[in-house]
Amino acid sequence: MSINAELRGSVGLPGGGALVNGFAFESRCGGARRALLRNGQELEVYDLDELLGGERAPAAVFALPWSGWDRGVHSVSPDGAFAVFSGQRAVRAVGVGGEVLWEYRHGCWGPELGHPHSGDEQEVCRGSEHGSCRVSDDGLFVWAHVVHEEQEYWVVLDAQDGRELARLALDSATAGSHHVSHPDGIHMGLSIGMGQDGILLYWARWDGERLTSWDLNETMDRILIDVHPGHAGYLTLEHYGADLRLHALDGDVLAEAEPEADEFGDRPCWDYTCGFVDAGTVIVPVPEDEEFPDQAGHWLLDAHTLGIRGRVDYPDGAVAGYVRPLGDGTWLTYDGRTETLNRWGAGADDGQL
């Protein structure tokens, strides 16, 4: 079955590909959605709805604290007053005016153990490993994945002054990580990629006094993807895209989906840029693969059973690749040829998703 896509808006946005294939998209409890786009030595922050409505001026601009560091996953406070940057040797909070509000120092993500530094804070050491950080939805705390003396930790920091409030030792050797904030505004997820060594996944909550965590890695090698907007579970993808699963918060599997098989019974893989279009629908891409020429595209699934509803049929027939669902019945794609960000929804003939 084909489901017609309807173009809901477009905007020219150089660098906007990071919104659909990267960590430039940040959503908040209550519906706020932002684009965090690097432009030279600045991080430009846009209200996504205003941007798609034609507002080209960023809502806030933050100076990047380390000129040579282009990795790490950063975050902006709910009120837009400050940004928190995940660096190679520190987590740093920066105000809109460029002032450093606080800094939390940690070990170096560089891969050579015990390697020296020149003393220049702008020095970037060899390697691509990085951590990530996320400001809580109430703006009171910063969650950060860091390293100290060859041991990785998940720490909770006071957003006002950077004091460490709690830490959880991790059994990881990261290549990179990202946070996923639960829409309940309480729980935080952490997904740690370790290259060919697999994926680690954690959930936790901090009540101001106690850090409670869930280690879900005994039976998992899965990427944390997205959380249901109605709190009905979260999505994970098998490390290499073999299947997509819906889980309860404790990790129990509620539903599972594989891509459709071809005439020989072989299956392609799902792509990792997937998630909830709305409370009833999931969108997930199948990347182009010469072994499965008829399977590539974007597929819509039932959000509760992960049953396949059909493939998206775009007006020009050419849209494929990465996708960013927004949770409100629409999703984004990016055309790198024209540097255009496009917003889509199901066509009227296909009814409400």
Secondary structure as UniProt FT lines:
FT   STRAND          2..12
FT   TURN            14..15
FT   HELIX           16..19
FT   STRAND          25..27
FT   TURN            29..30
FT   STRAND          33..39
FT   TURN            40..41
FT   STRAND          42..47
FT   HELIX           48..52
FT   TURN            53..54
FT   STRAND          60..63
FT   TURN            67..68
FT   STRAND          75..76
FT   TURN            78..79
FT   STRAND          82..86
FT   STRAND          90..95
FT   TURN            96..97
FT   STRAND          100..105
FT   TURN            113..114
FT   TURN            121..122
FT   STRAND          132..135
FT   TURN            137..138
FT   STRAND          141..148
FT   TURN            149..150
FT   STRAND          151..158
FT   TURN            159..161
FT   STRAND          164..170
FT   STRAND          176..181
FT   TURN            183..184
FT   STRAND          187..193
FT   HELIX           195..197
FT   STRAND          199..206
FT   STRAND          211..215
FT   STRAND          222..227
FT   TURN            229..230
FT   STRAND          234..238
FT   TURN            239..240
FT   STRAND          244..247
FT   TURN            249..250
FT   STRAND          253..257
FT   TURN            263..264
FT   STRAND          275..278
FT   TURN            279..280
FT   STRAND          281..286
FT   TURN            290..291
FT   TURN            293..295
FT   STRAND          297..302
FT   TURN            303..305
FT   STRAND          308..313
FT   TURN            315..316
FT   STRAND          324..325
FT   STRAND          330..335
FT   TURN            336..339
FT   STRAND          340..346
FT   HELIX           348..350
//
